[in-house]
Amino acid sequence: MPQTRPLGAQISHMLKDRGVDVIFGIPGVHNQEMYRGIEEAGITHVLARHEQGAGFMADGYARASGKPGVAYVITGPGLCNIMTPMGQAYSDSVPMLVISSCLDEVAATRGQLHQMKDQRAAAETVCDWSEEARSAEATYALIDRALIEFGAKRTRPKHIQVPIAQLEAQAEAVTRWRPDPDPDHKGKFVVTRLPGAITSGAPMDMVDLLALRLLQAERPLFVFGGGARRASHSGGPIPSVLAMSKAATFTSYAGRGVVPVDWELSFGAALARPDSAAIFEASDCVVFVGTDLAEVDLWRASAGQRPGATHVNIDPEVLAAAHPADFCLQYDAADVLTKLRAAFEKHAPNMKKPKSGWSAEIITGYRDRWRAEIDAERPGIILVCDALRDCVPEGTMIYSDMTQLAYTAKEVWDMDRPGHWHHPYGFGTLGYATPAAIGGAVARKGKPTMAMIGDYGFHYTMAELGVAVELGLPLPIVLWDNTKLGEIEDSMVRAQIAPNAVIAHNPDFCKLAEAFGAKSAAPQTLDEMQAAVQEAFNADGPTLIYITPDIIG
């Protein structure tokens, strides 16, 4: 006879069988059955101080590991608390699976503990889908569906809720096994968007056409987003594609590190600079790869390119927003770029590439001007970013928050590898960096991880510092304290609004960290800051490194 256990315990065993090693969450009377099987299944549980922290940890873990981040939460307030991280994960295409309990019945009975009018529907507003599993089989099917979809389509968070009585009921173990999907099967078809219609096309025909257009162009331009990360791994096609096409490049913030740091025609992550629109208008072949071109990438209505650009993206919603004259390939970026490299090798020997309209001098001129603009907008912060960049170990993974220090760094700090800087793009929640970095450090044991956060953002999730202490994570947390909501104050002044409600009383952050059992440092110079950061990477627990604008001198 198959072994039976309460369904709550079977869920943990199933997740372990599917490759889940870590779960983030907080137990409560409604979801305690889910905790019955965690240790028995051999899963590590990380106890957050707040469900928002658990969600950000799951997000950070997923970004660092490439595996789904899983969180267990209770009915009602527990799910509400994790909805902010779910919204952030949706915005940033992060694979997060949230499993919650729910009440058995809500229509005929009022006043129950943790009761909501429609918990499932509430969660659905911030995730890919939210479903209620009313049987063991439904629970197993939905978990498999979530895990399969994480590998087969654009990754976004999912929510599964299970009634309390079902969690407590005896259930047989899942009997079927669905292997992980082959990542090479992702998006295996191509479409080209013509006026008024989307029609199928042959993959190599479309890529051949793109190769010929790039080889004939004088000022070709690539824009790489986070969806192009897989194409930039060791041996990936991006360096060859750039060398053969002589194309200039931009990256979105999420795409930083995709373009080799030594590519002399890289404009960097400067899409939001207003005069970058003139570069797009002057380009005669623009290719957007794995990027949504969202508001938070551009801060204007469009990049500025002429009609006829090419878009490579697995998300049909992104392609549907393209100009009717654009070419749209619903395809995985790495596969398209690999085919493009092969097409270049076939066509380039028989073609004479026009003289390039780009030069290293042109790109350097723009970048120097943009750097000066950034320094004028946020005086001196560039020096802090430069000093941090120069002192972190190779391969450091950084989690940043909504703070002027991070806003500056995103534009001036070139990354030497993709997927190593994580920021709450899009949804833009405060408090992300500390718990997300904890999740990342859990996933990257023995590898350097750092958080960068502002004084106000730190207030949101400061309690999670206790988790980093409990786990003994050597995590530097660089806290930028300008004593106010500096970016909001600047925006209010620009809008001629009296900057009220932008200053809050701060604690002694160093003493606060020490009260949690963490280490602290308050360097007064950039040299002292670099030494504190380097020491923190070798500590036996987290270190809060407190800096203010006075450090600039």
C-alpha positions as CSV (number, residue, x, y, z in Angstrom):
1,M,0.0,0.0,0.0
2,P,1.3,3.5,-0.8
3,Q,2.3,5.5,2.3
4,T,-0.3,8.0,3.4
5,R,0.4,11.2,5.3
6,P,-1.6,14.4,5.9
7,L,-1.6,16.3,2.6
8,G,0.3,19.2,4.2
9,A,3.3,16.8,4.7
10,Q,2.9,15.3,1.3
11,I,3.4,18.7,-0.3
12,S,6.8,19.1,1.2
13,H,7.8,15.6,0.1
14,M,6.6,16.3,-3.4
15,L,8.5,19.6,-3.6
16,K,11.7,17.8,-2.4
17,D,11.2,15.2,-5.1
18,R,10.9,18.0,-7.6
19,G,14.2,19.6,-6.6
20,V,13.1,22.1,-3.9
21,D,15.7,22.3,-1.1
22,V,14.8,25.5,0.7
23,I,11.4,27.0,1.8
24,F,10.9,30.4,3.2
25,G,8.0,31.2,5.5
26,I,6.3,31.6,8.8
27,P,4.2,28.8,10.4
28,G,0.7,29.5,12.0
29,V,-2.2,27.5,13.2
30,H,-3.7,27.5,9.7
31,N,-0.7,26.2,7.8
32,Q,1.0,24.1,10.5
33,E,0.3,20.9,8.6
34,M,2.5,22.1,5.8
35,Y,5.3,22.1,8.4
36,R,4.8,18.5,9.4
37,G,6.8,17.2,6.4
38,I,9.5,19.8,6.0
39,E,12.2,18.2,8.1
40,E,11.2,14.7,7.2
41,A,11.5,15.5,3.6
42,G,15.0,17.0,4.1
43,I,14.1,20.6,3.2
44,T,15.7,23.6,4.9
45,H,13.3,26.1,6.2
46,V,14.3,29.7,6.7
47,L,12.1,31.4,9.3
48,A,11.4,35.0,8.2
49,R,10.3,37.7,10.6
50,H,7.4,38.9,8.4
51,E,5.8,37.3,5.3
52,Q,7.0,40.2,3.2
53,G,10.5,39.3,4.2
54,A,9.8,35.6,3.3
55,G,8.6,36.6,-0.1
56,F,11.7,38.8,-0.9
57,M,13.9,36.0,0.4
58,A,12.3,33.6,-2.0
59,D,12.7,36.1,-4.8
60,G,16.4,36.6,-4.0
61,Y,16.9,32.9,-3.8
62,A,15.3,32.3,-7.2
63,R,17.3,35.0,-8.9
64,A,20.6,33.7,-7.5
65,S,19.9,30.0,-8.0
66,G,17.8,29.9,-11.1
67,K,15.4,27.6,-9.2
68,P,11.9,28.5,-8.0
69,G,11.7,30.3,-4.7
70,V,9.1,28.7,-2.5
71,A,7.3,30.3,0.4
72,Y,4.7,28.9,2.9
73,V,2.3,31.4,4.4
74,I,-0.9,31.4,6.4
75,T,-4.5,32.3,5.4
76,G,-5.5,36.0,5.2
77,P,-2.8,38.4,6.6
78,G,0.0,36.0,5.8
79,L,-1.0,36.0,2.1
80,C,-1.7,39.7,2.1
81,N,1.8,40.4,3.6
82,I,3.5,38.4,0.8
83,M,1.5,40.0,-2.0
84,T,4.0,42.9,-2.3
85,P,6.9,40.5,-3.0
86,M,4.6,38.6,-5.4
87,G,3.9,41.8,-7.3
88,Q,7.7,42.5,-7.5
89,A,8.4,39.0,-8.7
90,Y,5.7,39.4,-11.4
91,S,7.2,42.7,-12.5
92,D,10.7,41.2,-12.7
93,S,9.8,37.7,-14.1
94,V,11.0,35.8,-11.1
95,P,9.9,32.1,-10.5
96,M,8.2,32.2,-7.1
97,L,5.7,29.6,-5.8
98,V,3.6,30.7,-2.8
99,I,1.6,28.0,-1.1
100,S,-0.9,29.1,1.5
101,S,-3.7,27.7,3.5
102,C,-7.2,29.0,3.2
103,L,-10.5,28.7,5.0
104,D,-12.7,25.7,4.1
105,E,-15.8,27.9,3.7
106,V,-16.3,31.7,3.6
107,A,-19.7,32.4,2.1
108,A,-22.0,31.2,4.9
109,T,-19.8,32.0,7.9
110,R,-18.4,35.3,9.0
111,G,-16.0,36.2,11.7
112,Q,-13.5,33.4,11.2
113,L,-9.8,33.8,12.0
114,H,-7.9,35.3,9.1
115,Q,-11.1,35.5,7.0
116,M,-11.0,37.4,3.7
117,K,-13.9,37.9,1.2
118,D,-11.9,36.3,-1.7
119,Q,-8.3,35.4,-0.9
120,R,-7.6,33.6,-4.1
121,A,-8.8,36.5,-6.2
122,A,-6.8,39.0,-4.2
123,A,-3.6,37.0,-4.8
124,E,-4.3,36.8,-8.5
125,T,-3.9,40.5,-8.9
126,V,-0.2,40.2,-8.3
127,C,0.8,36.9,-9.9
128,D,0.5,34.8,-13.0
129,W,-2.3,32.7,-11.6
130,S,-3.9,31.9,-8.3
131,E,-5.8,28.6,-7.8
132,E,-7.5,26.7,-5.0
133,A,-6.7,23.0,-4.7
134,R,-9.7,21.2,-3.3
135,S,-8.2,17.7,-3.3
136,A,-4.8,16.0,-3.0
137,E,-4.8,15.3,-6.8
138,A,-5.6,18.9,-7.6
139,T,-2.8,20.1,-5.3
140,Y,-0.2,17.8,-6.9
141,A,-1.4,18.8,-10.4
142,L,-1.2,22.5,-9.7
143,I,2.3,22.2,-8.2
144,D,3.5,20.3,-11.2
145,R,1.8,22.9,-13.5
146,A,3.6,25.7,-11.7
147,L,7.0,24.0,-11.9
148,I,6.6,23.1,-15.6
149,E,5.5,26.6,-16.5
150,F,8.5,28.1,-14.8
151,G,10.7,26.2,-17.3
152,A,8.5,26.5,-20.3
153,K,7.3,30.1,-20.5
154,R,8.0,33.5,-19.1
155,T,8.7,33.0,-15.4
156,R,6.2,34.7,-13.1
157,P,4.9,33.9,-9.6
158,K,2.1,31.5,-8.9
159,H,-0.1,31.0,-5.9
160,I,-1.8,27.8,-4.7
161,Q,-4.1,27.8,-1.7
162,V,-5.3,24.6,0.0
163,P,-8.2,24.4,2.5
164,I,-7.2,23.7,6.0
165,A,-9.3,20.5,6.2
166,Q,-7.5,19.2,3.0
167,L,-4.1,19.9,4.5
168,E,-5.1,17.9,7.6
169,A,-6.6,15.0,5.6
170,Q,-4.7,11.8,4.9
171,A,-3.5,11.6,1.3
172,E,-1.4,9.2,-0.7
173,A,1.9,10.5,-2.2
174,V,1.9,11.8,-5.7
175,T,2.2,8.9,-8.1
176,R,3.2,10.6,-11.4
177,W,6.5,12.2,-12.2
178,R,6.9,15.0,-14.7
179,P,10.5,15.6,-15.6
180,D,11.9,19.1,-15.9
181,P,11.1,20.6,-19.3
182,D,13.9,20.8,-21.8
183,P,14.9,24.5,-21.8
184,D,15.8,24.2,-25.5
185,H,12.1,23.7,-26.2
186,K,11.2,27.2,-24.9
187,G,9.4,29.3,-27.5
188,K,10.1,27.0,-30.5
189,F,8.3,29.1,-33.1
190,V,8.7,32.4,-34.9
191,V,6.3,35.0,-36.0
192,T,6.7,38.2,-37.9
193,R,4.2,40.9,-37.2
194,L,2.9,42.4,-40.4
195,P,0.3,45.2,-40.6
196,G,-2.9,43.8,-39.2
197,A,-1.8,40.2,-38.7
198,I,0.7,37.8,-37.2
199,T,1.9,35.1,-39.5
200,S,4.3,32.1,-39.1
201,G,7.7,32.1,-40.7
202,A,10.6,29.7,-41.0
203,P,13.2,30.4,-38.2
204,M,16.3,30.4,-40.3
205,D,14.7,32.4,-43.1
206,M,13.9,35.1,-40.6
207,V,17.3,35.0,-38.9
208,D,19.0,35.1,-42.3
209,L,17.0,38.2,-43.2
210,L,18.1,39.8,-39.9
211,A,21.7,38.9,-40.5
212,L,21.7,40.5,-44.0
213,R,20.1,43.7,-42.6
214,L,22.7,43.9,-39.9
215,L,25.6,43.3,-42.3
216,Q,24.2,46.0,-44.7
217,A,23.6,48.6,-41.9
218,E,26.0,51.4,-41.2
219,R,24.8,52.0,-37.6
220,P,23.3,48.8,-36.3
221,L,22.2,48.8,-32.7
222,F,21.3,46.0,-30.2
223,V,19.3,46.5,-27.0
224,F,19.7,43.6,-24.6
225,G,17.4,43.0,-21.7
226,G,17.3,40.4,-18.9
227,G,15.9,37.9,-21.3
228,A,19.3,37.7,-23.1
229,R,21.2,36.5,-20.1
230,R,21.5,32.9,-21.3
231,A,23.1,34.1,-24.5
232,S,26.0,35.7,-22.6
233,H,27.2,32.7,-20.7
234,S,30.7,31.3,-21.5
235,G,30.8,30.4,-25.1
236,G,27.5,32.3,-25.8
237,P,26.9,34.0,-29.1
238,I,26.8,37.7,-28.1
239,P,30.5,38.5,-28.4
240,S,30.7,37.0,-31.9
241,V,27.4,38.6,-33.0
242,L,28.7,42.0,-31.9
243,A,32.1,41.5,-33.5
244,M,30.7,40.5,-36.9
245,S,27.9,43.1,-37.0
246,K,30.0,46.0,-35.5
247,A,26.8,47.0,-33.7
248,A,26.6,49.5,-30.9
249,T,24.7,48.3,-27.8
250,F,22.5,49.5,-25.0
251,T,21.3,47.3,-22.1
252,S,18.3,47.6,-19.9
253,Y,19.1,47.7,-16.2
254,A,18.1,44.1,-15.9
255,G,20.4,43.3,-18.9
256,R,23.6,44.7,-17.3
257,G,26.5,42.3,-17.7
258,V,25.1,40.8,-20.9
259,V,27.5,42.8,-23.1
260,P,31.2,42.2,-22.5
261,V,32.7,45.1,-20.5
262,D,35.5,45.5,-23.1
263,W,33.0,46.1,-26.0
264,E,34.1,49.5,-27.2
265,L,30.7,50.3,-28.8
266,S,28.7,49.9,-25.6
267,F,26.5,52.8,-24.5
268,G,25.9,51.0,-21.2
269,A,22.6,51.0,-19.3
270,A,21.7,54.6,-20.4
271,L,18.3,54.1,-22.1
272,A,16.8,56.6,-19.7
273,R,19.1,59.4,-20.7
274,P,16.8,61.7,-22.8
275,D,19.3,62.2,-25.7
276,S,19.6,58.4,-26.2
277,A,16.5,58.9,-28.4
278,A,18.6,60.6,-31.0
279,I,20.9,57.6,-31.1
280,F,18.0,55.3,-31.8
281,E,16.6,57.7,-34.5
282,A,20.0,57.7,-36.2
283,S,20.4,53.9,-36.2
284,D,19.5,52.1,-39.4
285,C,18.9,48.6,-37.9
286,V,17.7,48.3,-34.3
287,V,17.3,44.9,-32.6
288,F,15.6,44.6,-29.2
289,V,16.5,41.3,-27.5
290,G,14.8,40.0,-24.4
291,T,13.6,43.4,-23.2
292,D,10.1,44.8,-22.6
293,L,11.1,48.5,-23.0
294,A,9.0,49.3,-20.0
295,E,8.4,52.7,-18.6
296,V,11.1,52.0,-16.0
297,D,13.6,51.3,-18.7
298,L,13.0,54.4,-20.8
299,W,11.0,57.0,-18.8
300,R,9.6,58.2,-22.2
301,A,7.0,56.9,-24.6
302,S,9.4,55.0,-26.9
303,A,13.1,54.5,-27.4
304,G,13.0,56.6,-30.5
305,Q,13.7,54.1,-33.2
306,R,12.4,54.2,-36.7
307,P,9.7,51.7,-37.8
308,G,11.1,48.4,-39.0
309,A,13.0,47.4,-35.8
310,T,13.3,43.7,-34.8
311,H,12.0,42.4,-31.5
312,V,13.1,39.0,-30.1
313,N,11.0,38.0,-27.1
314,I,9.2,35.0,-25.7
315,D,6.3,37.1,-24.5
316,P,3.6,37.7,-27.1
317,E,2.2,40.6,-25.1
318,V,5.5,42.4,-25.6
319,L,5.5,41.7,-29.3
320,A,1.9,42.8,-29.7
321,A,2.9,46.3,-28.6
322,A,5.4,46.7,-31.4
323,H,5.0,49.0,-34.4
324,P,3.0,47.4,-37.2
325,A,6.1,47.7,-39.5
326,D,8.4,45.9,-37.0
327,F,9.6,42.3,-37.3
328,C,8.7,40.2,-34.2
329,L,10.3,36.9,-33.3
330,Q,8.6,35.0,-30.5
331,Y,11.6,33.0,-29.7
332,D,14.2,32.4,-27.0
333,A,16.9,35.0,-27.2
334,A,19.8,32.6,-26.9
335,D,18.5,30.4,-29.7
336,V,18.0,33.4,-32.0
337,L,21.5,34.8,-31.3
338,T,23.1,31.4,-31.8
339,K,21.3,31.1,-35.2
340,L,22.3,34.7,-36.0
341,R,25.9,33.9,-35.4
342,A,25.7,31.0,-37.8
343,A,24.0,33.2,-40.4
344,F,26.8,35.8,-40.1
345,E,29.4,33.1,-40.6
346,K,27.5,32.0,-43.8
347,H,26.9,35.5,-45.3
348,A,29.8,37.7,-44.1
349,P,32.5,36.2,-46.3
350,N,30.4,37.1,-49.4
351,M,29.5,40.7,-48.3
352,K,31.4,43.9,-47.9
353,K,30.4,45.6,-44.6
354,P,29.7,49.3,-45.1
355,K,32.0,51.7,-43.2
356,S,30.7,51.9,-39.7
357,G,28.9,55.0,-38.5
358,W,29.9,54.2,-34.9
359,S,33.2,54.7,-33.3
360,A,34.7,54.3,-29.8
361,E,35.1,58.1,-29.7
362,I,31.4,58.7,-30.3
363,I,30.3,56.2,-27.6
364,T,32.9,57.6,-25.1
365,G,31.7,61.1,-25.8
366,Y,28.1,60.2,-24.9
367,R,29.1,58.2,-21.8
368,D,31.3,61.0,-20.5
369,R,28.5,63.5,-20.9
370,W,26.0,61.2,-19.2
371,R,28.3,60.6,-16.3
372,A,28.6,64.4,-15.8
373,E,24.8,64.7,-15.9
374,I,24.4,62.0,-13.3
375,D,27.0,63.6,-11.1
376,A,25.1,66.9,-11.4
377,E,21.8,65.2,-10.5
378,R,23.1,63.4,-7.5
379,P,26.4,65.1,-6.5
380,G,29.2,63.0,-5.4
381,I,27.4,59.7,-5.2
382,I,29.3,58.4,-8.3
383,L,32.5,58.4,-6.2
384,V,30.9,56.1,-3.6
385,C,29.7,53.8,-6.4
386,D,33.2,53.7,-8.0
387,A,34.8,52.9,-4.6
388,L,32.3,50.1,-4.0
389,R,32.8,48.6,-7.4
390,D,36.6,48.6,-6.9
391,C,36.5,46.8,-3.6
392,V,34.0,44.0,-4.0
393,P,35.3,40.5,-4.8
394,E,35.0,39.1,-8.3
395,G,31.6,37.5,-8.9
396,T,29.8,39.4,-6.1
397,M,26.0,39.3,-6.4
398,I,24.4,42.6,-5.4
399,Y,20.8,43.3,-4.3
400,S,19.8,46.9,-4.3
401,D,16.9,48.9,-3.0
402,M,15.0,52.1,-4.0
403,T,17.7,54.5,-3.0
404,Q,19.7,57.2,-4.7
405,L,22.9,55.2,-4.2
406,A,21.5,52.4,-6.3
407,Y,19.9,54.6,-8.9
408,T,23.3,56.1,-9.6
409,A,25.1,52.8,-9.6
410,K,22.7,51.2,-12.1
411,E,23.8,53.8,-14.7
412,V,27.6,54.0,-14.0
413,W,28.6,50.6,-12.7
414,D,29.3,48.2,-15.6
415,M,28.8,44.6,-14.7
416,D,31.2,42.0,-16.0
417,R,28.6,39.2,-15.9
418,P,24.8,39.0,-16.2
419,G,22.3,38.2,-13.5
420,H,24.5,39.6,-10.7
421,W,22.7,42.8,-9.9
422,H,19.1,42.5,-8.7
423,H,16.9,45.5,-8.1
424,P,13.1,46.0,-7.6
425,Y,12.4,47.2,-11.1
426,G,8.9,47.9,-12.2
427,F,6.9,47.4,-9.0
428,G,9.5,49.4,-7.2
429,T,9.0,48.3,-3.6
430,L,11.0,49.6,-0.7
431,G,12.7,47.2,1.7
432,Y,13.6,44.6,-1.0
433,A,17.4,44.5,-0.7
434,T,18.0,43.1,2.8
435,P,15.8,40.0,2.7
436,A,16.4,39.4,-1.0
437,A,20.1,39.4,-0.4
438,I,19.6,36.9,2.5
439,G,17.8,34.6,0.0
440,G,20.6,35.1,-2.5
441,A,23.2,34.3,0.2
442,V,21.4,31.1,1.1
443,A,21.5,30.1,-2.5
444,R,25.1,31.1,-2.9
445,K,26.9,29.6,0.1
446,G,30.6,30.4,-0.1
447,K,30.1,33.1,-2.8
448,P,30.0,36.8,-2.1
449,T,26.7,38.6,-1.8
450,M,26.0,42.2,-0.9
451,A,23.0,44.4,-0.1
452,M,22.7,48.1,-0.9
453,I,19.8,50.0,0.7
454,G,18.7,53.4,1.9
455,D,17.8,54.5,5.4
456,Y,14.1,54.6,4.7
457,G,14.0,51.3,2.8
458,F,15.9,49.7,5.6
459,H,13.0,50.5,8.0
460,Y,10.6,48.4,5.9
461,T,12.3,45.0,6.5
462,M,15.0,45.7,9.1
463,A,13.7,42.8,11.3
464,E,15.0,40.3,8.7
465,L,18.5,41.2,9.9
466,G,17.9,38.7,12.6
467,V,17.6,36.0,10.0
468,A,21.0,36.8,8.6
469,V,22.4,36.6,12.1
470,E,20.8,33.3,12.8
471,L,22.2,31.8,9.6
472,G,25.6,33.3,10.1
473,L,25.7,34.9,6.6
474,P,28.8,37.0,5.8
475,L,26.6,39.6,4.2
476,P,27.7,43.3,3.9
477,I,24.6,45.6,4.0
478,V,25.7,49.0,2.8
479,L,23.2,51.5,4.2
480,W,23.1,55.0,2.6
481,D,21.6,57.5,5.0
482,N,20.8,60.9,3.6
483,T,18.4,61.4,6.5
484,K,15.4,61.7,4.2
485,L,13.4,60.4,1.2
486,G,15.9,62.2,-0.9
487,E,14.6,61.2,-4.3
488,I,11.1,62.1,-3.4
489,E,12.2,65.5,-2.0
490,D,14.0,66.2,-5.3
491,S,10.9,65.3,-7.3
492,M,8.6,67.4,-5.1
493,V,10.9,70.4,-5.5
494,R,11.0,69.9,-9.3
495,A,7.2,69.9,-9.3
496,Q,7.1,73.0,-7.1
497,I,5.6,71.2,-4.2
498,A,6.7,72.0,-0.7
499,P,8.8,68.9,0.3
500,N,6.9,67.9,3.4
501,A,6.6,64.4,4.8
502,V,10.1,63.4,3.5
503,I,12.0,63.3,6.8
504,A,11.6,60.6,9.5
505,H,13.4,60.1,12.7
506,N,16.1,57.4,12.3
507,P,17.6,55.2,15.0
508,D,21.3,54.7,15.6
509,F,21.5,52.1,12.8
510,C,24.8,50.7,14.0
511,K,23.5,50.1,17.6
512,L,20.4,48.6,16.1
513,A,22.4,46.2,14.0
514,E,24.5,45.2,17.1
515,A,21.3,44.7,19.1
516,F,20.4,42.0,16.5
517,G,23.8,40.4,17.0
518,A,25.2,41.8,13.7
519,K,28.4,43.6,13.3
520,S,28.5,47.3,12.3
521,A,30.9,49.9,10.8
522,A,30.5,53.6,10.2
523,P,33.4,54.5,7.9
524,Q,34.2,58.2,7.5
525,T,36.2,58.0,4.3
526,L,35.9,56.0,1.1
527,D,39.1,54.1,1.9
528,E,37.6,53.1,5.3
529,M,34.4,52.1,3.6
530,Q,36.3,49.8,1.2
531,A,38.2,48.2,4.1
532,A,34.9,47.7,6.0
533,V,33.3,46.0,3.0
534,Q,36.2,43.7,2.4
535,E,36.2,42.7,6.0
536,A,32.5,42.1,6.0
537,F,32.8,39.5,3.2
538,N,35.0,37.5,5.5
539,A,33.0,37.9,8.7
540,D,31.0,35.1,10.4
541,G,27.7,37.0,10.2
542,P,26.2,40.1,8.6
543,T,27.7,43.6,8.8
544,L,25.8,46.8,8.5
545,I,28.1,49.4,6.9
546,Y,26.6,52.8,7.6
547,I,27.5,55.7,5.3
548,T,26.2,59.2,4.8
549,P,26.8,61.9,2.2
550,D,29.6,63.2,4.5
551,I,31.8,60.3,3.3
552,I,32.2,62.1,0.0
553,G,34.1,64.9,1.8
